[in-house]
Amino acid sequence: MKPLFQLFSRWPLPLLHFAGAGLGWLTFVCSPTYRRRFLDNARQAGYGFAQVRRAVAEAGKLLAETPRLWFGAPAPIHWDGAERIEALRAQGRGIVFLTPHLGCFEVTAQAYAARFGRITVLYRPARKAWLRELVANSRTRDNMQAVPTTLAGVRQMLRALRAGEAVGLLPDQVPPRGLGVWAPFFGRDAYTMTLPARLAQQTGAALLLAWGERLPRGRGYVVHLQPWEGALAEDPVQAAAQVNAAMERLVRAGAQQYLWGYARYKQPRTEAPA
């Protein structure tokens, strides 16, 4: 599989996005389960299909651009709000980047690593061995360390934050049972990880909201940064609700690029944490 990814990584970004748009629509048409979940999630957030139909193609682009981002030449990246990072780094504070399943979330960490330095990102290992190795190796690069959702991975994130470095994670990813709480997301309870709040509370790190907008016609990406609003609650349920509210704010800013087909409201898996 890696040679195939490396082959596609040589394709120009506009061509990958063109192919990805077709893949997104093919999946939407051929998979009733995916289509129903896409429409239900959008409706839960108050959107009709006409308002978010572009997100069908954008989901396909996300898959098609992955080989380029993992193995290809760097794509053009612009910044919106980079001064927020510079101000926090000047204070010597660690930064916890919160990025939902919105736009190109791969590019946000890569952009930070290329411009500002070390960042540690959390990922869930794939169940299949060949895919697990591919994902782990491709996401680790200069100034960027990918760590799994295990106790060892969390410890690495804590060490990075205490050293004044940055970490990144997707807080709208459904954690295993016992590692999250139920909190509202677009008006419906969703199982939500408590890790972002714990990282910030244990290290004094700043929370920063980020998402990577995919520009039309393969022209690259824009990394948008927004500040965290208000004080983070001590209660884990209240803190999780705050995190979800912040993610809602980002999603509404880029609803055409949100992964509406993601199973955000699924029941958490029961598994023993490492």
Secondary structure, 3 states (H helix, E strand, C coil): CHHHHHHHCCCCHHHHHHHHHHHHHHHHHHCHHHHHHHHHHHHHCCCCHHHHCHHHHHHHHHHHHHHHHHHCCCCCEEEECHHHHHHHHHCCCCEEEECCCEECHHHHHHHHHHHCCCEEEEECCCCCHHHHHHHHHHHCECCEEEEECCHHHHHHHHHHHHCCCEEEECCCCCCCCCCEEEEEECCEEEEEECHHHHHHHHHCCEEEEEEEEECHHHCCEEEEEEECCCCCCCCHHHHHHHHHHHHHHHHHHCHHHECCCCCCCCCCCCCCCC
